[in-house]
Amino acid sequence: MHVDVYVEELSAKKALDQLVPRIVGGQHSFQVLNFRNKKELLREIPKRLKGYARWIPEDWRIAVLVDEDRQDCHVLKAQLVGASRQAGGATGRPRSRSCWERRLPAGSRTWVVR
């Protein structure tokens, strides 16, 4: 399996570059992509997900990690879920009370995580 993780800042990338290998082990590959800030990340997600939808292998996953930054987490989550759905991705439970996505339905290849 391969996981692409989208983050909004360099510090998150540096932390995940160290942490993810300990979680996924040597069997899986990953790439952490830094978008410099939340605005840039949110602007790029729809384009990237549409691109992935054309070729993404079955064993790839996409995780998006953003800070809430005092923004209503439900609004932020709706924005991320909307971008994934427009690209044909699955996102778990978009109407759950929690802003955290913990479980993914079978066949999901996109994660939305606060």
Legacy VTK file of the C-alpha trace (Angstrom):
# vtk DataFile Version 3.0
C-alpha trace
ASCII
DATASET POLYDATA
POINTS 114 float
0.000 0.000 0.000
1.051 3.597 -0.610
-0.221 6.640 1.293
0.042 10.266 0.172
-0.446 12.644 3.096
-1.328 16.274 2.359
-0.290 18.768 5.034
-0.470 22.529 5.296
2.894 23.311 6.861
6.521 22.229 6.839
6.570 21.313 10.545
3.789 18.756 9.987
5.705 17.299 7.044
8.890 16.977 9.083
7.049 15.323 11.969
5.173 12.901 9.710
8.317 12.031 7.757
9.652 10.668 11.057
6.406 9.257 12.466
4.743 7.544 9.494
7.514 4.955 8.890
7.113 3.837 12.497
3.385 3.390 11.965
3.265 1.774 8.524
6.548 -0.120 8.696
8.756 -1.027 5.779
6.041 -2.853 3.869
4.279 0.310 2.752
5.413 3.456 0.977
4.309 6.993 1.692
4.890 10.581 0.667
4.096 13.683 2.732
3.298 16.700 0.558
3.575 20.166 2.096
1.328 22.851 0.595
2.847 25.745 2.650
-0.469 26.938 4.149
-4.119 25.985 4.542
-5.353 28.275 1.776
-2.982 26.711 -0.758
-3.822 23.194 0.430
-7.573 23.744 0.168
-7.159 25.316 -3.271
-5.060 22.421 -4.604
-6.997 19.470 -3.161
-9.808 19.419 -5.769
-7.341 19.554 -8.669
-5.123 16.845 -7.238
-7.987 14.526 -6.364
-9.404 14.855 -9.879
-5.976 13.965 -11.235
-5.664 10.974 -8.929
-9.140 9.755 -9.906
-7.872 9.103 -13.442
-5.056 6.751 -12.483
-4.851 5.967 -8.759
-3.999 2.303 -8.095
-6.254 0.237 -5.831
-3.626 0.063 -3.103
-3.114 3.841 -2.758
-4.678 6.009 -0.069
-4.784 9.778 0.376
-4.872 11.420 3.796
-5.430 15.142 4.367
-4.243 16.645 7.644
-5.266 20.240 8.425
-5.388 22.383 11.537
-8.774 23.594 12.655
-7.413 27.105 13.393
-10.621 28.149 15.165
-12.579 27.429 12.008
-15.804 25.479 12.427
-14.542 21.929 11.931
-17.829 20.844 10.353
-17.511 23.509 7.660
-13.897 22.548 7.014
-14.780 18.869 6.892
-17.668 19.545 4.488
-15.272 21.399 2.196
-12.831 18.475 2.177
-15.576 15.871 1.738
-17.039 17.902 -1.129
-13.693 18.030 -2.920
-13.277 14.283 -2.538
-16.796 13.488 -3.707
-16.451 15.730 -6.771
-13.378 13.725 -7.727
-15.211 10.433 -7.177
-13.536 9.567 -3.863
-15.068 8.114 -0.735
-14.681 9.784 2.618
-16.259 7.776 5.390
-19.143 9.326 7.317
-19.565 12.915 6.078
-22.498 13.673 8.393
-21.066 12.267 11.575
-21.086 14.503 14.635
-17.345 14.186 14.975
-14.913 16.054 12.798
-12.599 13.042 12.927
-12.783 10.250 10.358
-11.864 6.948 11.971
-13.320 4.199 9.819
-13.519 4.032 6.073
-16.074 2.079 4.065
-14.832 -0.823 1.966
-13.211 0.413 -1.216
-12.440 3.918 0.089
-9.236 5.424 -1.145
-9.497 8.958 0.229
-9.353 9.927 3.903
-10.554 13.198 5.323
-9.005 13.857 8.698
-9.048 16.980 10.817
LINES 1 115
114 0 1 2 3 4 5 6 7 8 9 10 11 12 13 14 15 16 17 18 19 20 21 22 23 24 25 26 27 28 29 30 31 32 33 34 35 36 37 38 39 40 41 42 43 44 45 46 47 48 49 50 51 52 53 54 55 56 57 58 59 60 61 62 63 64 65 66 67 68 69 70 71 72 73 74 75 76 77 78 79 80 81 82 83 84 85 86 87 88 89 90 91 92 93 94 95 96 97 98 99 100 101 102 103 104 105 106 107 108 109 110 111 112 113
